[in-house]
Amino acid sequence: MALKESLDKFKKQQEMCQKTLSSIKASSSSTPRVTPYNPANAMSAAPAVKFSSDIERLQQIHSIRNTSAAAQTKRAIDLLKQTRQALTAEQINEACYVDVKANKDVFDRLSNNFKVYYDGTRFFYKPKHDLKDKTQLLKLIQNFPEGIAVADLEDAYPSVDHDLKALKAAGEIWLVSNSGSAAEDMAYPNNHRAIEVDDDLKQLFRGIELPRDMIDIEKDLQKNGMKPATNTAKRRAQAQVHDISIKPKQKKKHGISKRTKLTNSHLPELFKDLS
């Protein structure tokens, strides 16, 4: 009897052990396998570090930001003038690499510049005359019968130079240069009206005697602040060095020969000296 009880107890213990082993096996198969950390594997899995392919752009940014505040401000103003758009500090930095936000000196110069309007968020280019097209340009010039400087019109909008030439070609305006410098060109309205000149003024104009020598004319032009288009003294000096005559060429007079076509044959007395 005691032997039978011992066998039953042993069987129960075996069954419990078998259940325990089965549960351990099931849990181990469902748990993901963890690979031990290996520094060599970690280094091989990391992507290789490469130098930036945008080195030239980074060098340009470094070069620009090392320039003076005045130079950086001019660069930002040129951008505003070219685009004619309202740009934030971030947009200016992205477009021309001038960090307005980080450089207080540049920010103060730009926001206080008379060519720039700052509304607290964006920067605008501010031309002297707020014009949009050729029609507004002509209307403005017509309001200045005494003339308006072309330099004051050139920054109105990008195509203003083309419109000035078009208005001149159409006879709507006059473009007059005061000297060899284009910065002093003036635009005048052409009102298509006949100008009456007093007879005394005409007589005074006709009574002015001009110098006969070109050198004297050039000297008078220089005295009045104008640059002569010629330099006669220099030209004559060069001619003397090279022994070149600078006398004006005279057209040869061709006589009448036998090959001359006679059209007035009814006037034979004109051709008595025919050779």
Order of alpha helices (4+ residues) and beta strands (2+ residues): alpha-alpha-alpha-alpha-beta-alpha-alpha-beta-beta-alpha-beta-alpha-beta-beta-alpha-alpha-alpha
